[in-house]
Amino acid sequence: MGRSLTPTYRVEYYDQAKHKRHCAWEGRATDKRLAQWVKDLNYSFMPGGVNVHISHSLRYMPHVHKAKIIRQATGEIVAVYHAPAFEVIS
């Protein structure tokens, strides 16, 4: 049998349809790094992006507007991102 490792941090994020998703986080958990990660993720859903297939399968382009990094062992929230009230992505 192999060994299973639990990541130190996880990211929970929400799109405009209020769907909650989560994934593992690697590296330092800071607000600035989380904001850049959300920006990169949102661009990846656009035409030509690496996650455009997700947009096609959902039949809408998801836009992450809220995210947080959580320490797995304690449940402590260590970084938070909230999108501005109005944001243009081009």
C-alpha positions as CSV (number, residue, x, y, z in Angstrom):
1,M,0.0,0.0,0.0
2,G,1.0,3.6,-0.7
3,R,1.2,6.4,1.8
4,S,-1.5,9.0,1.9
5,L,-0.6,12.6,2.9
6,T,-3.1,15.3,3.8
7,P,-2.1,18.7,2.5
8,T,-1.4,21.4,5.2
9,Y,-3.9,23.8,3.6
10,R,-7.0,23.7,1.5
11,V,-8.7,26.4,-0.6
12,E,-12.5,26.8,-0.5
13,Y,-13.9,29.0,-3.2
14,Y,-17.3,30.0,-4.5
15,D,-18.5,31.0,-8.0
16,Q,-21.3,33.3,-9.0
17,A,-23.8,30.4,-8.9
18,K,-22.8,29.9,-5.2
19,H,-21.2,26.5,-6.0
20,K,-18.6,25.7,-3.3
21,R,-15.4,23.9,-4.5
22,H,-12.2,23.1,-2.8
23,C,-8.6,22.0,-3.6
24,A,-5.2,21.6,-2.0
25,W,-3.0,24.6,-1.5
26,E,0.8,24.4,-1.7
27,G,3.2,27.0,-0.4
28,R,2.8,30.1,1.8
29,A,-0.8,31.0,2.5
30,T,-1.1,34.8,2.1
31,D,-3.9,37.1,1.0
32,K,-1.8,38.4,-1.9
33,R,-1.0,34.9,-3.2
34,L,-4.6,33.9,-2.9
35,A,-5.8,37.0,-4.8
36,Q,-3.3,36.2,-7.6
37,W,-4.5,32.5,-7.6
38,V,-8.1,33.6,-8.0
39,K,-7.2,36.0,-10.8
40,D,-5.3,33.2,-12.7
41,L,-8.1,30.8,-12.1
42,N,-10.7,33.2,-13.5
43,Y,-8.6,33.8,-16.6
44,S,-8.2,30.0,-17.1
45,F,-12.0,29.7,-17.6
46,M,-12.0,32.1,-20.5
47,P,-11.8,31.1,-24.2
48,G,-8.3,29.8,-24.9
49,G,-7.7,29.1,-21.2
50,V,-6.7,25.7,-19.8
51,N,-10.0,25.3,-18.0
52,V,-12.3,26.4,-20.8
53,H,-13.6,22.8,-20.9
54,I,-15.2,23.5,-17.5
55,S,-17.0,26.5,-18.8
56,H,-18.3,24.5,-21.7
57,S,-19.5,21.6,-19.5
58,L,-21.3,24.0,-17.1
59,R,-22.7,26.1,-20.0
60,Y,-21.6,29.3,-18.2
61,M,-18.2,30.8,-17.4
62,P,-17.6,30.5,-13.7
63,H,-16.2,33.5,-11.9
64,V,-14.7,33.0,-8.4
65,H,-15.7,35.9,-6.2
66,K,-14.9,34.5,-2.8
67,A,-12.1,32.2,-1.5
68,K,-10.3,31.3,1.7
69,I,-7.3,29.2,2.7
70,I,-7.9,26.9,5.6
71,R,-5.4,25.1,7.8
72,Q,-6.5,21.5,7.6
73,A,-5.5,20.4,11.1
74,T,-7.2,23.2,13.0
75,G,-9.8,24.7,10.6
76,E,-8.2,28.1,11.1
77,I,-8.8,30.5,8.2
78,V,-5.3,31.9,7.3
79,A,-6.1,33.9,4.1
80,V,-9.3,35.4,2.6
81,Y,-10.2,36.9,-0.8
82,H,-13.4,38.8,-1.7
83,A,-13.8,40.2,-5.2
84,P,-14.6,43.8,-5.7
85,A,-18.3,44.8,-6.2
86,F,-17.6,45.4,-9.9
87,E,-14.8,43.7,-11.9
88,V,-14.1,43.7,-15.6
89,I,-12.1,40.8,-17.0
90,S,-10.9,41.1,-20.6
